[in-house]
Amino acid sequence: FEAVGKHLSFTGGAAALSVSQSAMSRHVAGLEQLLGKQLFERDAGRLALTPEGQELLGVVSKSLNAVEKALNVIREDNRSGRVL
């Protein structure tokens, strides 16, 4: 969802994650079904976030950024390699 939202394209989002466009479309459709809300407005090949999609994209992006920062801190922590 985040990749599609950032690119406003199923094809662009799929390419960013190295998955097929159809797989990306199915996952977003599943998320929309789970939420009971449409996250994107689809109009003649143009994609736009709905208000719900905009809200969710903000939360998801912040969450993924927080996870990335935590992983970077853990990865860069060399305490386990110290000699006592």
C-alpha positions as CSV (number, residue, x, y, z in Angstrom):
1,F,0.0,0.0,0.0
2,E,2.7,2.5,0.9
3,A,4.6,1.9,-2.3
4,V,1.5,2.4,-4.4
5,G,0.6,5.5,-2.4
6,K,4.0,7.1,-2.8
7,H,4.1,6.4,-6.5
8,L,0.3,6.8,-7.1
9,S,0.8,3.9,-9.4
10,F,0.3,0.1,-9.0
11,T,3.0,-0.4,-11.6
12,G,5.4,2.0,-9.9
13,G,4.8,0.6,-6.5
14,A,5.2,-3.0,-7.7
15,A,8.5,-2.1,-9.4
16,A,9.8,-0.4,-6.2
17,L,9.2,-3.7,-4.3
18,S,10.1,-6.1,-7.1
19,V,6.7,-7.7,-7.2
20,S,4.2,-8.0,-10.0
21,Q,1.6,-5.3,-10.6
22,S,-1.2,-7.8,-10.2
23,A,0.1,-9.0,-6.9
24,M,0.3,-5.4,-5.7
25,S,-3.3,-4.8,-6.9
26,R,-4.5,-7.9,-5.1
27,H,-2.9,-6.9,-1.8
28,V,-4.3,-3.4,-1.9
29,A,-7.7,-4.8,-2.8
30,G,-7.5,-7.1,0.2
31,L,-6.6,-4.3,2.5
32,E,-9.5,-2.2,1.2
33,Q,-11.8,-5.2,1.7
34,L,-10.5,-5.7,5.3
35,L,-11.1,-2.0,6.1
36,G,-14.3,-1.8,4.2
37,K,-13.1,1.5,2.7
38,Q,-11.6,2.5,-0.6
39,L,-8.0,3.8,-0.3
40,F,-7.6,4.9,-3.9
41,E,-9.8,6.5,-6.5
42,R,-9.3,4.9,-9.8
43,D,-10.2,6.9,-12.8
44,A,-9.2,6.1,-16.4
45,G,-5.6,5.1,-15.5
46,R,-5.2,7.8,-12.9
47,L,-4.8,6.9,-9.3
48,A,-5.5,9.2,-6.3
49,L,-5.6,8.6,-2.6
50,T,-9.0,8.9,-0.9
51,P,-9.0,10.8,2.4
52,E,-8.8,7.5,4.2
53,G,-5.9,6.5,2.0
54,Q,-4.1,9.7,2.8
55,E,-4.6,9.2,6.5
56,L,-3.4,5.6,6.4
57,L,-0.4,6.4,4.2
58,G,0.8,9.0,6.7
59,V,0.6,6.5,9.6
60,V,2.2,3.6,7.6
61,S,5.0,5.8,6.3
62,K,5.9,7.0,9.8
63,S,5.7,3.5,11.2
64,L,8.0,2.1,8.5
65,N,10.5,5.0,9.0
66,A,10.5,4.2,12.7
67,V,11.2,0.5,12.0
68,E,14.0,1.4,9.6
69,K,15.6,3.7,12.2
70,A,15.5,1.0,14.9
71,L,17.0,-1.6,12.5
72,N,19.8,0.9,11.6
73,V,20.6,1.5,15.3
74,I,20.7,-2.3,16.0
75,R,22.8,-2.9,12.9
76,E,25.3,-0.3,13.8
77,D,25.5,-1.3,17.5
78,N,28.9,-3.1,17.8
79,R,28.6,-3.8,21.6
80,S,28.4,-7.5,20.9
81,G,31.9,-7.4,19.2
82,R,33.7,-5.7,22.2
83,V,36.5,-7.5,23.9
84,L,36.3,-7.4,27.7
